[in-house]
Amino acid sequence: MGATRASQLPDFHDDQALWSPSGSTDLIGRRVLLPRADGALADALRAAGADVDCVPLTETVIERFPRLPRDANWVIFTSPTAVQVLLDQGYDPAALGRSGVAAVGSATRRALEDAGVRVALSPTGSMTAESLAAIFPSGPGRVLLPCSALAKPTLAKALRAKDWTVVSIPTYTTQTLSDAPAGLHEAWRRGFYDAVALTSGSIAQAVSTLLGPPPERTRIVAFGSPTAAAASDLGLRVDAVAPTQDASGLVAAVIAALG
């Protein structure tokens, strides 16, 4: 098995986060569980007045993968984790695509630019796999897609429809921890949290596995429809879905769920 580290990013769907503050203070006095590492999303909830506990319940596991080819026209990254994995393995992301590097999501683009990589193509607005595919040029040619083993085939299918040959190589995956941190089980069982925010399907799986169904008073908020669908498939009751996959969207969904 590959190396592991605490998972800090969504992996079940594309990274689409736009970390803008919400400007609301409607969550004063509310307790929110965010089962992932602390960061800008938690900061947005705190800015809205919430008391936020960030407790990661997953870990990133590096996959064994073959030497990446260097004959692709484009290389596409859909998460900052995919960028970091390649950097850790000694790859120069810019050298993997002759025509350029594309990114889904502002956080992914920022991770590439922080590494000195020029991003030639990145969608604005919804920042989804579909929106990248819509602006991507037509083939033929080869596209390299270093991705999560849990990644959906949406982007690859859309690019193949544009006459590209897509080489998808899983470079990492996300696994549920063997157990939740001490004290979290009891706090969950007693309904300590007003809401839990699920930011990926893998995090929904971890909550279901390690904590079980929430008490009646604890509302479940999903960060987008893919996460909501994954949570529902696990038998978790979804009380609200973020209308936009950014900080203000999540804050609005938590407020709506706690209405």
Secondary structure, 3 states (H helix, E strand, C coil): CCCEEECCCCCCCCCCCCCCCCCCCCCCCCEEEECCCCCHHHHHHHHCCCEEEECCCEEEEECCCCCCCCCEEEEEECCHHHHHHHHHCCCCHHHHEEEEEEECCHHHHHHHHHCCCCCCECCCCCCCHHHHHHHCCCCCCEEEEEEECCCCCHHHHHHHCCCCEEEEEEEEEEEECCCCCCCHHHHHHCCCCCEEEECCHHHHHHHHHHCCCCCCCCEEEECCHHHHHHHHHCCCCCCEECCCCCHHHHHHHHHHHHC
